[in-house]
Amino acid sequence: QIGTLTETLSAIEMAYKAGYTAVMSHRSGETEDSTIADLAVASNCGQIKTGSLARSDRTAKYNQLLRIEQELGSQAIFAGRGALKAFR
């Protein structure tokens, strides 16, 4: 787990340069702050781990992803199974 935003973005960049992918993940005890969804999209992670839609803090993050997709319109790209290509 990374402590600061700068460290997070540096770790993502390092992973990409080494041929790895990155997964944006929340921490236990999360709030309804949905910034993690924006970071996942902005850093082109392609994957976000926030858990099931069982609690409002998780739903807030998925709702933000839907708002981002709506705002991007036809420019939004859904990777689908392609997001897993790095794991083959």
N, C-alpha and C positions, 0 to 999 in steps of 0.2 A: 504494500500500500504506500502511496505517495502522499507527502504532507502538504505541499503547496501546489498552486496552479502551475507555476513555472516548472517545478519538478515533474509534474504530470505531463505537460506538453513536451518536455525534453525526453522523458521516457518513451512517449509515443513515437516521437521522431526517431529516436535511437532504434526502436523496434522495427519501424518501417525500413530504415536504412540497412538493417541486418536481414531483411527479408521476412520478418515476422509480421503478424497482425496485432491489433490491440483491441481489448474489450474494456469499455468504460463500465465501471462497477460502483454501486453505492456501498455505503458502510452500514452496519447494523445501527439501529437507533436513529435512522434518518428522519428528516422532517419532510414537509410537503414542498420544499424548495426544489424546483424542477431544473435548475441550472445544469445539472448533469446531462440532461437530454440535449441542451444546447451545445455543451462541450463535446458530446459524442458525435453530433452532426458536424460541428465546426472542425473537429480534428479528423473527420472521415474515418472514424473507428469502424463503422459498419455494424457494430454489435454493442448492445448495452445490457447489463445484467442488473435488474432491479427486483427480481422476484415476481411472484404471481400477483394478480390484481386483487388480492385479498384485503389490502389496507389502503387507506387514502393517500399515504405518502408515496406508495408505488403507483397508484392510479394517476397521481399528479404528473409523474414523469412520462407515463405513456400518453396522457392527454397532451402534454407539451410536444411530444414527437408527432402526434396527429396535427397539431396546430402548425408545426414547422412544415410538414408535408403539404398542408393546405396552402400555406404561404408560398412555397416553392412551385406549386402547381405542376405543370408538365416537366419542369426541370428536376423534380424529385426523382430519385432513383432508388428502387427497392431491389436490394441484392438477392433476396431469397436464398436459395441454396448456394448461390455464388459466394456468399459471405463465408462459407465453410471451406472454400477451395484451399486456403492456406493450411488446413488441417489434414489434408490428404497425404 
